[in-house]
Amino acid sequence: MFIFIHGAYHGGWCWDAIADLLGNDGHHVATPDLPGHGRDPGWLADQTMPNYVDCIVALLDATPSKATLVGHSMGGAIATAAATARPDKVKQIIYLTAYIPIDGESVGDVVKTDPASYVQVDRVEVKGIDAVSLKTGTLADAFYNDADARMLAFAEDRVQLQSPIPFRHKFDLNGQMPVPKAAIICSQDRAISPEHQRMMATRAECNPIVDFDAGHSPFVTKPEKLATLIKDLSV
């Protein structure tokens, strides 16, 4: 079974094409909306890292066999924490152009150490709750720079505000996580620079680490090639 974990601003919708492709091949696939995202009834107040991790842990607990976690962007951190909590339920982690924090580090810490990122945000407030919104043009320039007009419109219709709270969460990863890890480095990515992706994958001891000619969102821009690569990397 594959459990796909989306990143910030997104929802389970971003994996729709991948889920269809893998499902047609007979694989069991889950593409949950993290709390406060997509079709989840909650919103900004529910967007916390513990809630995100609990969501994936609950899925793992409900799955009779081990699952492969595929974490994209911020979803890489969530996959790491969930696998640390339930190593006996995780067959493998595949990091897709992902943030992979180490013990005591937050996603925000690794975001700040990537000066090559094109991501720019605005701070907004919604009914007294802080949120961040992508600056005009950032979705196209950083997240979907290799997308055509139709693909970009698909994402523009669905992305949403993101709470900054999950980015501040310091991870406690002292537990043992004897789980195989692989990483996909997207060479055209402008949201997380390829060099930064590789640094995090290397220190996390991912093996293999493979290069993929795509931007930050290949689940939309190159779903067929990405689905094939994920199948090839799965153990």
Secondary structure, DSSP 8 states (H G I E B T S, - for coil): -EEEE--TT--GGGGHHHHHHHHHTT--EE----TTSTT-S--GGG--HHHHHHHHHHHHHH-SS-EEEEEEEHHHHHHHHHHHH-GGGEEEEEEEEE----TT--HHHHHHT-TT----EEEEEETTEEEEEE-TTHIIIIISTT--HHHHHHHHTT---B-SHHHH------S-----EEEEEETT-SSS-HHHHHHHHHHTT-SSEEEES--S-HHHHSHHHHHHHHHHH--
